[in-house]
Amino acid sequence: TLDAGIFLPCDINPEVTLLADPICQGTEITLTATGGDQFVWKLNDEVIDGQTASTLTVTPNVTSTYAVVVTDSSQFECFAEVSTVVTVNPVT
């Protein structure tokens, strides 16, 4: 047999959705990632240890940027990152 080492191009389109934005300070919100089968969440460009599920529930005190690296393990080296900003309004 002969292996030509040909791989199909990565075809992934990750998305992050949140149910409400903006939120009030102290409010819990769940972010949901789609488009793959493996997930690594980040907060302001720093990996959040242990957060590898497709959902992330957070209670931010200030406006923050959340990102997720989504991988499709059925495709060779196929991953993409998508981010969203959670706007937090102070309690009045």
N, C-alpha and C positions, 0 to 999 in steps of 0.2 A: 504494500500500500504506500501511498505518497500523501504527505500532509503539506499542503501549500500554505498553511498558516493564515488563512483568510478569515476575517471576522466581519460580521455585519456591523454597520455603524450603530452607535448608541442612539436609541430612540426612546427618550424619556421626557415626560412633561409633568414635573411635580407641581403641586399646588398646596397652599396652606390656606385654610379657612378658619374664621373665628365667628362666633355667633353674635357678638356685639362689639362695636367700636364707635365712639370712645366708651370707656368704662369709668366708674367712680373709684377713687382710691379705696383699697381694701376689698374690692370686688374680685371674686374668682372668675377666671375665664378659661375655656378649653380651646386649644388650637388643634386642628386636625390636618395631618399631611396625607396626601394621596400621590399615586403615580409610581410606586415601587413596593418593595417588600422589606427593606431595611432602612432604619432611620437613625440619625444622630442629630440631636437638638443643640442649638447654641443660643446664648443670651449675650447680646452685644459683642459678637465675634468670639466668645469663649465657650468651649464645649461644656455642656451641663452633664456632669458625671452621672452615669446610670440611666439616662433618659434616651431609650432606644425604641419606644413604642410609637405607633402612628399618631397617638394623641399626647398632648402635654397640657396639664392643668397648672395654671400659675395664678398668683395674686401679686401683681407688680404694684409698687408704691409710686413709681414714676414712669413716664413714657419710656418704653423700651423696645429694642429691635430684637425679634426672635427669628432665627433661621433654622432650617433643617436641611441636612444633606440626605437626599433620597437615593437609594441604590436599587436597581433592578438586577437581582442576582442571576436571572436567567440570561442576561446579556453580559458579555465579557467587558469588564471595567466600565460599566455603565452607571453613572451617577451624575446628579446635578444638585445644586443648592438653590433654595428659594427662601425669601425672607418676607416678613411683614412687621409693621410697627403697631404696637398696642399703645394707644393714646390713653393716658390716665388723667382724669380731671380731679382736682382736689375736692374734698368734701366741704360743702359750704354750711 
